[in-house]
Amino acid sequence: EVQVVESGGAMVQAGESLRLSCAVSGFAIDDYAVAWFRQSPGQDREGISCISASDGRTVYADYVKGRFTISSARGNAKNTVFLQMNLLRPDDTAIYYCAAEIRPIGSGCRLDFYSMDYWGKGTPVTVSS
């Protein structure tokens, strides 16, 4: 059974940094990618960044380039994907979701909400000014 579990959400001040974690387990081989999305009240869920488990390729939404970094680490039958968020702003306040998409090995990743196969329950981030 595939599981996707986020953690690390918190309340921070503008300009501070925060690192979110997403623990992914249950995949037998690396035929998947992991993506981060976020949703603010009254807004649609938007893609932030993704990383392929098979080839390590990443994609970033334009609005986070230079501020957010995605990475991954393996261990204990889990793949943990991190989202390092720097220079946080009040408009970064949202519920942050991690999702996994089954993809052919070597095909990178994409930020397509409708293509995600598994979702975590989200972790809240609040940035105050």
Secondary structure, 3 states (H helix, E strand, C coil): CCEEEEECCCEEECCCCEEEEEEEECCCCCCEEEEEEEECCCCCCEEEEEEECCCCCEEECHHHCCCEEEEEEEECCEEEEEEEECCCCHHHCEEEEEEEEECCCCCCCCCCHHHCCEECCCEEEEEEC
